[in-house]
Amino acid sequence: MTQLRFPNAFRTGAAIAPILAALVFMLLATLPARADLRVCNQTANPVSVALGYKSERGWQSEGWWIANPDDCAVVVLGDLQRRYYYLYAVDDIGGGTWEGTAFMCTQNESFTIIGVEDCLARGYERTGFFEADTGEKGENGGENTSWTFQLTDANAPGGLAPGGDVPPGAGAPTELDVPPEGDLPPDTGESDENMQ
């Protein structure tokens, strides 16, 4: 019977493979962690998500990301540059919403809108977003860590919960019903011209 012989290069490569794997692992471990903002859908229906934040050009709203049932939508990819973000979500089938009192402009199609003033006059809808406080910057000036908001049937903060049921505690103020404490002025019932 003939015995197979492998060149020394194969034997050397097999010995080096664990060392290379360890070096790659060490390199990846030293890279900074990425901090995404995710919205996860724990309901039975797809949910559309809109995002608002203060950009260099002023207040900006963007949409739509789709979070399918038992899935997440990443609405900010990478390091979170702000402490406060504002979210609005709607159940695409049941019509329930997760909303708040920070009003920004939206529209039915995909959008990026600069400014929160005169939404209706500019041809947009005026929509109430809720505040997401991602926390202070990390120690030593590091970026915020990943932040995830779980959308469930029970935590729809505004409007009707998905499926048309009144959310638990409706009528009683919840943490999400409190006017925003970030740098977006709360809705005072006045015209949205005052939000600049």
URHU-V705809 format. One record per helix or strand of 3 or more residues. SS is the DSSP state (H for helix, E for strand). FROM is the first residue (numbers start at 1). TO is the last residue. If there is no record, write none. Layout:
ss=SS from=FROM to=TO
ss=SS from=FROM to=TO
//
This chain:
ss=H from=8 to=30
ss=E from=37 to=41
ss=E from=47 to=55
ss=E from=58 to=67
ss=E from=71 to=76
ss=E from=84 to=91
ss=E from=102 to=106
ss=E from=111 to=114
ss=E from=125 to=133
ss=H from=139 to=141
ss=E from=147 to=151
ss=H from=153 to=155
ss=H from=192 to=194
//
